[in-house]
Amino acid sequence: MRTATYFFIFLNLSLALFEEPAVYPLPFLATSVLEVLCLLVFLGRLTHFAKVTLHNMFWKDTKNICIMVAILLSLTDLAVYGVLRLYGVRSIRWSRIVRPVFLINFAESRQIRRAFRSIRNTLPEITYVFLLFMFSLLMFSLMALKLFGERNLQTAEGLPYFRNYLEIVFDLYVLVTTANSPDVMMPAFDFSSWYALFFIAFVIINTYIFMSLFLAVVYNNYKKHLKVMPGGACD
């Protein structure tokens, strides 16, 4: 039963590779039949679990409620998408985002559920570090706008350089990963080599300090919650 459950969960998640938009699209009828088959298996597994569980305990377990809601949403979205497709209306399968619910909430996925709960409990504790990092990113973006926004600089492609605040935020966010280094700084460096100090300071503060601090907070809190997470059949 566990092997069959995992197989159909994997099949359900894999449908995203073949549904439009996809690199290897399959006909809508094929993917919809496979999805309905998976949902029927999940419903059968849930029904079987209800037969061997006390009635009150079954309906008090939020995992079962989540699975039933996910099945209902998936079927509703599939039906709406199919009807719109018949009338030539383009739409999006929004129910794909609920498919991981099956992986997390079935009784066989206890370890995955523990890891998910540890991540969920860790998020509030890393919020302060994340907000501090975002504040630093926004302040550096504002400084970059003041430094370069009125100098009519251009990128190598001839596009305006650091004149839009939101684009500056995105470029500096990418720079945290050093993915666009040193290309992002070259227009400013060509104008004056002293501007390299701005980007050096940004990388030191945000990449080497904040990212290391962020990683340490995530790791320590996740490890702490993973250790204190209680075990049991209802996890």
C-alpha positions, 0 to 999 in steps of 0.5 A: 500500500505504501509503495502504491501510494508513493508511486501515484504521488510521484506520478501526480507530481510528474504530470507538471512536466507534460501539461501545458506549458511543458517541454514535452507536452502530452494531449490534454486527455492523456494527462487528465485521465492520469490525474483523475486516476491518481485522485481516485487512488488518493480517495481510495486510500483515504477511504481505506484509512477512514475504515480502520480509524475511529470516526471522531479521530479521522475527522479531527485529523487535519491531514485528512481534511487537507487531502480531501480539500486538495482532491476537491480543488484538483477535480474542480480545476480540471473540470473548469480547465476542460470546459474553458478549453472546449470553448477555446479560452486559455487558462492556467491549471492553478491546482498544480500548486496543491499537489505537494499536499498529497506528499506531505499529508499522507500517513506514509510521509511522516518524515517528510511532514516532520521536515516540513514542520521544521521548516515552517517553525523555522520561518518566523525566527529567520524573519528578522534576519531576512528583513534586515537583509532586505533593508540593506538591499533597499538602502544600497539600491537607493544609494545606487540610484542617487550615485548613477541615476543622473549620470546618463550611463548605459550598459554594454547593450545600450540600455539605461544604467541604474535609472529605475529603482526597482530594476536596481533592486533586482540587479543588486539582488542578483549581485548578492549571488555574484551571478552578474559580477562584474558585469553589473558594475562595469558601466560605473567602473568605466565612468570612474574606478572609484565607484568600484568601492560601492560594489565592493562594500555591497558584496562584503556586507550583503554577500559575505556577512548577511548571507553567512548570518542568514545561513547560520540562523536557518541551519541552527533553528532548523536543527533545533526544531528537528531535534525537539519535533515529537514523534508518534503515529499522528505526526 
